[in-house]
């Protein structure tokens, strides 16, 4: 397991608690330079192109590319689930 659902628990990557809310902030940030314009698009990008934007304080090479593991429906389902994780 790499991510926790507990608010302040960091395992390998950041906690997923409130990830949908944070994703919305990332796409509005001056530091974000990719093409996503919504939290949903950003979360999909984080799953399928994990090196595009890495949360500050975390390694660039740790997150796997889930396109090699998950099919399109599974990615959509995962994004839908992550969007329920609001602060």
C-alpha distances in whole Angstrom, upper triangle without the diagonal:
4,6,8,11,13,16,15,12,11,8,8,9,12,11,12,15,18,16,19,22,21,21,24,25,24,26,29,28,31,28,26,28,27,28,26,29,27,23,23,24,22,18,19,20,17,15,18,19,17,19,22,21,18,18,20,19,16,16,18,16,12,12,12,15,14,18,18,16,17,20,22,22,18,18,21,19,16,18,20,17,16,20,20,18,21,22
4,7,10,12,14,14,11,8,6,5,6,8,9,10,13,16,14,17,20,18,18,22,22,20,23,26,25,27,24,23,25,24,26,24,26,24,21,21,21,19,16,17,18,14,13,16,17,14,16,19,17,14,14,16,15,12,13,14,13,10,9,11,14,14,17,18,16,17,20,22,22,18,17,20,19,15,17,19,17,15,18,19,16,19,20
4,7,9,11,11,8,7,6,6,5,6,5,6,9,12,11,14,16,15,15,19,19,18,21,23,23,25,23,22,24,23,24,22,24,22,18,18,20,17,14,16,17,13,13,16,17,14,17,19,17,14,13,15,14,12,14,15,15,12,11,13,15,15,18,19,17,17,21,22,21,18,17,19,17,14,15,17,14,12,15,16,13,16,16
4,5,8,9,6,6,7,9,8,7,5,6,7,11,11,14,16,15,16,19,20,19,22,24,24,27,25,24,26,26,27,24,26,23,19,20,22,19,16,19,20,16,16,20,21,18,20,22,19,17,15,17,16,15,17,19,19,15,14,16,19,18,21,23,20,20,23,24,23,20,19,20,18,15,16,18,14,12,15,15,12,14,14
4,6,9,8,9,10,12,11,9,6,5,5,9,9,12,14,14,15,18,19,19,22,24,24,27,25,24,27,26,27,24,25,22,18,18,21,19,16,18,20,17,17,21,22,19,22,23,21,18,16,19,18,17,20,21,22,18,17,19,21,19,23,24,22,21,23,24,23,19,19,19,17,14,15,16,12,11,13,12,9,11,12
4,6,5,8,10,13,12,10,6,7,6,10,11,14,15,15,17,19,20,20,23,25,24,28,26,25,28,28,29,26,27,24,20,21,24,21,19,22,23,20,20,24,25,22,24,25,22,20,17,19,18,18,21,23,23,20,19,21,24,23,26,27,25,24,27,27,26,23,22,23,21,18,18,19,16,14,16,14,11,12,12
4,6,9,12,14,13,9,6,8,5,8,10,13,13,12,15,17,17,18,21,22,22,25,23,23,27,27,28,25,25,22,19,20,23,20,18,22,23,19,20,24,25,22,24,24,21,19,16,17,17,17,20,22,24,21,20,23,25,24,27,29,27,26,29,29,28,25,23,24,22,19,19,19,17,14,16,14,11,11,9
4,6,10,13,11,9,7,9,8,11,12,16,15,14,17,19,18,18,22,23,22,25,23,23,27,27,29,26,27,24,21,23,25,22,20,23,24,20,21,25,25,22,23,24,21,18,15,15,14,15,18,21,22,20,19,22,25,25,28,30,28,28,30,30,30,27,25,26,25,21,21,22,20,17,19,18,14,14,12
4,6,10,9,8,6,9,9,12,13,17,17,16,18,21,20,20,23,25,24,26,24,24,27,27,29,27,28,25,22,23,25,22,20,23,23,20,20,24,24,21,22,24,21,18,15,16,14,14,17,20,20,17,17,20,23,23,26,27,26,26,29,29,29,25,24,26,24,21,21,22,19,17,19,19,15,16,15
4,6,6,5,6,9,10,13,13,17,17,15,17,20,20,19,22,24,22,25,22,22,25,25,27,25,26,25,21,22,24,21,18,21,21,17,18,22,21,18,19,21,18,15,12,13,11,10,13,16,17,14,14,17,20,20,24,25,24,24,27,28,28,25,23,25,24,20,20,22,20,17,19,20,16,17,16
4,6,7,8,11,13,16,15,19,20,18,19,22,22,21,24,26,25,27,24,24,26,26,28,26,28,26,23,23,24,21,19,21,21,17,18,21,21,17,19,21,19,15,14,15,13,11,13,15,15,12,13,15,18,19,23,23,21,22,26,27,27,23,22,24,23,19,20,23,20,17,21,21,18,19,19
4,7,9,12,14,17,15,19,20,18,18,22,22,20,23,25,23,25,22,22,24,24,26,24,26,25,22,23,23,20,18,20,19,15,15,18,18,14,15,18,16,13,12,13,11,8,9,12,12,8,9,12,16,16,20,20,19,20,24,25,26,22,21,23,23,19,20,23,20,18,21,22,19,21,21
4,7,9,12,14,12,15,17,14,14,18,18,16,19,21,20,22,19,18,21,20,22,21,23,21,18,19,19,16,14,16,16,12,13,16,15,12,13,15,13,10,9,10,9,7,9,11,11,8,8,11,14,15,19,20,19,19,23,23,24,21,19,21,20,17,17,20,18,15,18,19,16,18,18
4,6,9,10,9,13,13,11,12,16,15,14,17,19,18,20,18,17,20,20,22,20,21,20,16,18,19,15,13,16,16,12,14,17,17,13,15,16,13,10,8,10,9,8,11,13,14,12,11,14,17,17,20,22,21,21,24,24,24,21,19,21,20,17,16,19,17,13,16,17,13,15,14
4,5,8,8,11,12,11,12,16,15,15,18,20,19,22,20,19,22,22,24,21,22,20,16,17,19,16,14,17,17,14,15,19,19,16,18,19,16,13,11,13,13,12,15,16,17,15,13,16,18,18,21,23,22,21,24,24,24,21,19,20,19,15,15,17,14,12,14,14,11,12,12
4,6,5,8,10,9,10,14,14,14,17,19,19,22,20,19,22,21,22,19,20,17,13,14,16,14,11,14,15,12,13,17,18,15,18,18,16,14,12,15,15,14,17,18,19,16,14,16,17,17,20,22,20,19,21,21,21,18,16,17,16,12,12,13,11,8,10,10,7,9,10
4,6,8,9,9,11,14,14,15,18,19,19,23,22,20,24,23,24,21,21,18,14,16,18,16,14,17,18,16,16,20,21,18,21,21,18,17,14,16,17,16,19,21,22,19,17,20,21,20,23,25,23,22,24,24,23,20,19,19,17,14,14,14,12,9,11,10,6,7,7
4,6,5,6,9,10,11,12,15,16,17,20,20,18,22,21,22,18,18,15,11,13,16,14,12,16,17,15,16,20,21,18,21,20,17,16,14,16,18,17,20,21,23,21,19,21,22,21,24,26,25,23,25,24,23,21,19,18,17,15,13,13,12,9,9,8,5,4,4
4,5,5,6,9,10,10,12,14,15,18,17,16,19,18,18,15,15,13,9,11,13,11,9,12,13,11,13,16,17,15,17,17,14,13,11,14,16,15,18,18,20,18,15,18,18,18,20,23,21,20,22,21,20,18,16,16,15,12,11,12,10,7,7,9,6,6,8
4,5,5,6,9,10,11,13,14,18,18,16,18,17,17,13,13,10,6,8,11,9,8,11,13,12,13,16,17,16,18,17,15,15,14,17,19,18,21,21,22,21,18,20,19,18,20,23,22,20,21,20,19,18,15,14,14,12,9,10,9,6,5,7,6,5,8
4,5,5,7,9,11,11,13,17,17,15,18,18,18,14,13,10,8,10,13,11,11,14,15,14,16,19,20,18,20,19,16,16,14,16,19,19,22,22,24,22,20,22,22,22,24,27,26,24,25,23,23,21,19,18,18,16,13,13,13,10,8,9,8,5,6
4,5,5,6,9,10,10,14,13,12,16,16,16,14,13,11,8,11,13,10,10,14,14,12,15,18,18,16,17,16,13,13,10,12,15,15,18,18,21,20,18,20,21,20,23,26,25,23,25,23,23,22,19,19,19,16,14,15,15,11,10,12,10,8,8
4,5,5,7,9,10,13,13,11,13,13,13,10,10,8,5,8,9,6,7,10,11,10,12,15,15,13,15,13,11,12,10,13,16,16,18,17,20,19,16,18,18,18,20,23,23,21,22,20,21,19,16,16,17,14,11,13,13,10,9,12,10,10,11
4,5,6,7,9,13,13,11,14,13,13,10,8,6,4,8,9,8,9,12,13,13,15,17,17,16,18,16,13,15,13,16,19,19,21,21,23,22,20,22,21,21,22,26,26,24,24,22,22,22,18,17,18,16,13,14,15,12,10,13,12,10,11
4,6,5,6,10,11,10,13,14,14,12,10,9,8,12,12,10,12,15,15,14,17,19,18,17,18,16,13,14,12,13,17,18,20,20,23,22,20,23,23,23,25,28,28,26,27,25,26,25,21,21,22,19,16,18,18,15,13,15,14,12,12
4,5,5,8,8,6,10,10,12,10,9,9,8,11,11,8,10,13,12,11,15,17,15,14,14,12,9,10,9,11,14,15,17,16,19,19,17,20,20,20,22,25,25,24,25,24,25,23,20,20,21,19,16,18,18,15,14,17,15,14,14
4,6,8,9,6,8,8,9,6,6,6,7,10,9,7,10,12,11,12,15,16,15,15,15,12,10,12,12,14,18,18,20,18,21,21,19,21,20,21,22,25,26,24,25,22,24,23,19,19,21,19,15,17,19,16,14,18,17,16,16
4,7,9,7,10,11,11,10,8,9,10,13,12,11,14,16,15,15,19,20,19,18,18,15,13,15,14,15,19,20,22,21,24,24,22,25,24,24,25,29,29,28,28,26,27,26,23,22,24,22,19,20,21,18,17,19,18,17,17
4,5,5,9,11,12,11,11,12,12,15,15,12,15,17,16,15,19,20,18,17,17,14,11,13,12,12,16,17,20,19,22,23,21,24,24,25,26,29,30,28,30,28,29,28,24,24,26,23,20,22,23,20,19,21,20,18,18
4,6,8,11,13,13,13,14,15,18,17,14,18,20,17,17,21,22,19,19,17,15,12,14,14,13,17,18,20,19,23,24,23,25,25,26,27,30,31,31,32,30,31,31,27,27,29,26,23,26,27,23,22,25,23,22,21
4,6,9,12,13,13,15,15,18,16,14,16,18,16,15,19,20,17,16,14,12,9,11,10,10,14,15,16,15,19,20,19,22,22,24,25,28,29,28,30,28,30,29,25,26,28,25,22,25,26,22,22,25,23,22,21
4,6,9,9,10,12,12,15,13,10,13,15,12,12,16,16,14,13,12,9,7,10,10,11,15,15,16,15,18,19,18,20,19,21,22,25,26,25,26,25,27,26,22,22,24,22,19,22,23,19,19,22,21,20,21
4,7,9,10,13,14,16,13,11,15,15,12,13,17,16,13,14,12,8,8,11,13,14,17,17,18,15,18,20,19,20,19,21,21,24,26,25,26,25,27,26,22,23,25,23,20,23,25,22,21,25,24,23,24
4,6,9,11,13,14,10,9,12,12,9,11,14,13,11,12,11,7,8,11,13,15,19,18,18,15,18,19,17,18,17,18,18,21,23,22,23,21,23,23,19,20,22,21,18,21,22,20,19,23,22,22,24
4,6,9,11,12,8,8,12,11,9,12,14,13,12,13,13,10,11,14,16,19,22,21,21,19,21,22,19,20,18,19,18,22,23,22,22,19,22,22,18,18,21,20,17,19,22,19,18,22,22,22,24
4,6,8,8,5,5,9,9,7,10,13,12,12,13,14,11,11,14,15,18,21,20,21,19,21,21,18,19,17,18,17,21,22,20,20,18,19,20,16,15,18,17,14,16,18,16,15,18,19,18,20
4,7,8,7,7,11,11,11,13,16,16,15,16,17,14,13,16,17,19,23,22,24,22,24,24,21,23,21,21,21,24,25,23,23,20,21,22,18,17,19,18,15,16,19,16,15,18,18,18,19
4,5,5,6,9,10,11,12,14,15,16,16,18,15,14,17,17,19,23,22,24,22,24,24,21,22,20,20,20,24,24,22,22,19,19,19,16,15,17,16,12,13,15,13,11,14,15,14,16
4,6,5,6,9,10,10,12,14,15,15,17,15,13,15,14,17,20,20,22,20,22,22,18,20,19,18,19,22,22,20,20,18,18,18,14,13,15,13,9,11,12,10,8,11,11,11,13
4,5,5,6,9,10,11,12,14,14,17,15,14,16,16,20,23,21,23,21,22,22,18,19,17,16,16,20,20,17,17,14,14,14,11,9,11,10,7,8,10,9,7,11,12,12,15
4,6,5,6,9,10,10,11,13,15,12,12,15,16,19,22,21,22,20,21,21,17,18,16,15,15,19,19,17,17,14,15,15,11,10,13,12,9,11,13,12,11,14,15,16,18
4,5,5,6,9,10,10,10,12,10,9,11,12,15,18,17,18,16,18,18,15,16,14,14,15,19,19,17,18,16,17,16,12,12,15,13,9,12,14,11,11,14,14,15,17
4,5,5,6,9,10,9,12,11,11,12,12,16,18,16,18,16,17,16,13,14,13,12,13,17,16,14,15,14,14,13,10,10,11,9,6,9,10,8,8,12,12,13,15
4,5,5,6,8,9,12,11,12,13,15,19,21,19,19,17,18,17,13,13,11,10,10,14,14,12,12,10,12,11,7,8,10,9,6,10,11,10,10,14,14,16,19
4,5,5,5,7,9,8,9,11,13,16,19,17,17,14,15,15,12,12,10,10,10,14,15,14,14,13,15,14,10,11,14,12,10,13,15,13,13,17,17,18,21
4,6,6,5,8,7,7,8,10,14,16,13,14,12,13,12,9,10,9,9,11,14,14,13,15,14,16,14,11,13,14,11,10,13,14,11,13,16,15,17,19
4,6,6,9,10,11,11,13,17,18,15,15,13,13,12,8,8,7,6,8,11,11,10,12,11,13,11,8,10,12,9,8,12,13,11,13,16,16,18,20
4,6,9,9,11,13,15,19,20,17,17,14,14,13,10,9,6,6,5,9,10,9,11,10,13,12,8,11,13,11,11,15,16,14,16,19,19,21,24
4,6,6,8,10,13,16,18,15,14,11,11,12,9,9,6,8,8,11,13,13,14,14,17,15,12,14,17,15,14,17,18,16,18,21,20,22,24
4,6,7,7,10,13,15,12,11,8,9,9,6,7,6,9,10,12,14,14,16,16,18,16,13,16,17,14,14,18,18,15,17,20,19,21,22
4,6,6,10,12,14,11,9,6,7,9,8,9,9,12,13,15,16,17,19,19,22,20,17,19,21,18,17,21,21,19,20,23,22,23,24
4,7,10,12,15,13,12,9,11,13,11,12,11,14,14,17,18,19,20,19,22,21,17,19,21,19,17,20,21,18,19,23,22,22,24
4,7,9,12,10,11,8,11,12,11,13,13,15,16,19,20,20,22,21,23,21,18,19,21,18,16,20,20,17,18,21,19,20,21
4,6,8,7,7,6,9,10,9,12,13,15,17,19,20,20,23,22,24,22,19,21,22,19,17,21,20,17,18,21,19,20,20
4,6,6,8,9,12,11,11,14,16,17,20,22,22,22,25,24,25,23,20,22,22,19,17,20,20,16,17,20,17,17,17
4,6,8,10,13,13,14,17,19,21,23,25,25,26,28,28,29,27,24,25,26,23,21,24,23,20,21,23,20,20,19
4,7,9,12,12,13,17,19,21,24,26,26,27,29,29,31,28,25,27,28,24,23,26,25,21,23,24,21,22,21
4,7,9,8,10,13,16,18,21,22,22,23,26,27,28,25,23,25,25,21,21,24,23,19,22,23,20,21,21
4,6,6,8,12,14,17,20,20,21,22,25,26,28,25,23,25,26,22,22,25,24,21,24,26,23,24,24
4,6,7,10,12,15,17,18,19,21,23,24,26,24,21,24,25,21,21,24,24,21,23,26,23,25,25
4,6,8,10,13,16,16,17,19,22,23,25,23,20,23,24,21,21,25,24,22,24,27,25,26,27
4,6,10,12,15,15,16,17,21,22,24,21,19,22,22,19,20,23,22,19,22,24,22,24,25
4,7,9,12,12,13,14,17,18,20,17,15,18,19,15,16,19,18,16,19,21,19,22,23
4,6,9,9,9,11,14,16,18,15,14,17,18,15,16,19,19,17,20,22,21,24,25
4,6,6,8,9,12,13,16,14,11,15,16,14,15,18,18,17,19,22,21,24,26
4,5,5,6,9,10,12,10,8,12,13,11,12,16,16,15,17,20,20,22,25
4,5,6,7,8,11,10,8,12,14,12,13,16,17,17,19,22,22,25,27
4,6,8,11,13,12,11,15,16,15,16,19,20,19,22,24,25,27,30
4,7,10,12,9,10,13,14,13,15,18,17,18,21,22,23,26,29
4,7,8,6,6,10,10,10,12,14,15,15,18,20,20,24,27
4,6,5,6,9,10,11,12,14,15,17,18,21,22,25,28
4,5,5,6,9,10,11,12,14,15,17,19,21,23,27
4,5,5,6,9,10,10,12,14,15,17,19,22,26
4,5,5,6,9,10,10,12,14,16,17,20,24
4,5,5,6,9,10,10,12,15,16,19,22
4,5,5,6,9,10,11,13,15,17,21
4,5,5,6,9,10,11,13,16,20
4,5,5,6,9,10,11,14,18
4,5,5,6,9,10,13,16
4,6,5,7,9,12,16
4,5,5,7,10,14
4,5,5,8,12
4,5,7,11
4,6,9
4,7
4
